[in-house]
């Protein structure tokens, strides 16, 4: 059960965000704002309190708050983004996180360790962390060590094809997991009920579970059907402008 969500409004500089898919074009800022409004409404309708932070013009990717921290029940772990242009975003999240966690519950990933929250997937008291272009071995080691203090366990998953772990695999509770591409056959996930995402809908693997509702991106009918067939209530919301920056539904919030 999540009670709280933190989001950050997209900045006008969003158009200069990092992308691996320039062929999709630049995001339309006004449309991105409208999509962000709808995203916040979708979250609120799942019964969470949403803290909306102001845009940060100096950080084009700063609406993707998920990368700045991992917020668990017993602790918060502040990340150290692997992307140079994003490194300052985590420190700017600390004051907000301190409204929900005491100082002795907050841990920090430090250089040379790098870690981005998009590489972390929580499954109960176990966390999977993706070893990726953004999260390095030292980041994984520090993350695992920090979690152990609170009785959590962690395993490392090597990524071959995608930006972040949750670009391609997402846990939606009740032992159900959306899996795409390289994750479909991964040993690490063999015990889960898999909802297989076809290659042409790969972006749709990034759905979020919020209190028994699953929020699904618009335009991914196989994913939507798979989630409905698994018995969830579904909210569909459009994230086309964030997709242009490799950003999905999970990237846009911290849920805890
Ligand atoms: N554009 C989001 C990221 O690369 O982190």
Boltz pocket constraint, residues with backbone or C-beta under 6 A from the ligand:
constraints:
  - pocket:
      binder: B
      contacts: [[A, 17], [A, 18], [A, 19], [A, 61], [A, 64], [A, 67], [A, 83], [A, 86], [A, 245], [A, 246], [A, 247]]
      max_distance: 6.0
